[in-house]
Amino acid sequence: MKVLVAGGAGYIGSHCVRQLQKAGHHPIVVDNLAYGHRGAVHEDVPFHKADIGDSETLVEILRREEVEAVMHFAAFCYVGESVEKPLLYYRNNVVATLALLGAMQEAGVKKFIFSSTCATYGIPAKLPITEEFPQIPINPYGNTKLAIEMALQDLAKAGSLSFAAFRYFNAAGASEDGSIGEDHDPETHLIPLAIDAAMGLRPPLQVFGEDYDTPDGTCLRDYVHVDDLSRAHILALDKLDKPGTALCFNLGTGQPFSVKDVIETVSEVLKRPVPWEAAPRRPGDPPALYADSTKAKSELGWKVQYQTLRPIVETAWRWHQMNPEGYR
Ligand SMILES: NC(=O)c1ccc[n+]([C@@H]2O[C@H](COP(=O)([O-])OP(=O)(O)OC[C@H]3O[C@@H](n4cnc5c(N)ncnc54)[C@H](O)[C@@H]3O)[C@@H](O)[C@H]2O)c1
């Protein structure tokens, strides 16, 4: 299938491009490189530097490349920034996404796969989180993702498209061969920050809160390997033939790991300590978030290949060793 990957030069999108190629599909990347890296996309893959909000250009690309499905990773993803600059987030994550959906309608493309997030659940009343939990985001970033999920439900009901929305938990790791990986600026994700702290490339890691009601007092999260996430997208492509199909799935391993588990695992893999210091809790950080992904397993046949933290950290470390400067 010819698949347009919006945000394909970013962290998760670039891994999905690889998995699409591996599965025999033909990815075409659109990215404005606001955060992505041209070097994350192999030169064999058609690449268009464009903004998804530019409908005219998108219609032209969708038609010329004879695109059959769109995978949409292009968004701004910093929760803190979304609180400070909500308009920026609504413009990029909602308005530009609606423009992309409009371009698809004009070009007659009807299959859509959307990167949503566990942040749409806000602070869950119990755990693990299933897809039936109420979606009550607690920040503008989560609101923008929920807004698009709602628009997709309405479009599917109208028969205009079929979609799968994936609510990712914490994406982590890098490609098995270490050639592509995570290179965010600024970096906010725990594993790359812990690796950098261990390497002396950053000040000691800040641990936000040690007094949560969790086994070691630090927050619990569900780390899911970026290639496992990508494989779910490929599986979903086969489920979107019927117009009006509306699918929502959690993607996580279901295994919670604490901040201190991550620190310990990174120091084991790197064979050096991760310097860290205690910092106050961050407002709005739920004590624990982990997924029940039974639905993705039973309905898509999704299998998690990286079930625990250590192999995930090993891939992140390999990427770091092979690319100490990231894509620079
Ligand atoms: N990383 C995670 O743990 C995580 C968790 C839940 C959900 N998500 C979602 O997954 C998606 C991908 O996340 P990521 O970590 O790969 O982010 P990323 O920033 O690495 O990738 C996003 C890409 O989209 C591009 N982009 C942004 N706005 C654009 C626009 N208007 N037009 C064209 N390109 C644009 C950026 O340049 C970047 O290459 C996002 O939608 C994010 O909200 C990520």
The ligand as a Gaussian input file, in Angstrom:
#p B3LYP/6-31G(d) Opt

LIG

0 1
 N        6.691000       9.947000      22.066000
 C        5.729000       9.499000      22.861000
 O        5.979000       8.879000      23.907000
 C        4.281000       9.721000      22.488000
 C        3.288000       9.280000      23.363000
 C        1.958000       9.466000      23.010000
 C        1.627000      10.042000      21.787000
 N        2.615000      10.482000      20.960000
 C        2.231000      11.087000      19.671000
 O        2.962000      10.437000      18.645000
 C        3.263000      11.349000      17.587000
 C        4.748000      11.285000      17.274000
 O        5.501000      11.602000      18.448000
 P        7.092000      11.730000      18.386000
 O        7.609000      11.488000      19.743000
 O        7.589000      10.940000      17.234000
 O        7.227000      13.300000      18.076000
 P        8.301000      14.032000      17.149000
 O        8.279000      15.475000      17.528000
 O        9.599000      13.324000      17.190000
 O        7.682000      13.859000      15.690000
 C        6.655000      14.680000      15.194000
 C        7.046000      15.086000      13.770000
 O        5.994000      15.841000      13.205000
 C        6.555000      16.967000      12.527000
 N        5.505000      17.999000      12.517000
 C        4.935000      18.610000      13.584000
 N        3.986000      19.469000      13.160000
 C        3.964000      19.396000      11.812000
 C        3.177000      20.024000      10.796000
 N        2.244000      20.952000      11.101000
 N        3.397000      19.698000       9.503000
 C        4.342000      18.771000       9.177000
 N        5.121000      18.145000      10.092000
 C        4.915000      18.455000      11.389000
 C        7.795000      17.330000      13.313000
 O        8.742000      18.044000      12.547000
 C        8.299000      15.947000      13.725000
 O        9.184000      15.414000      12.752000
 C        2.770000      12.716000      18.057000
 O        1.521000      12.957000      17.461000
 C        2.627000      12.550000      19.562000
 O        1.620000      13.384000      20.072000
 C        3.932000      10.334000      21.285000

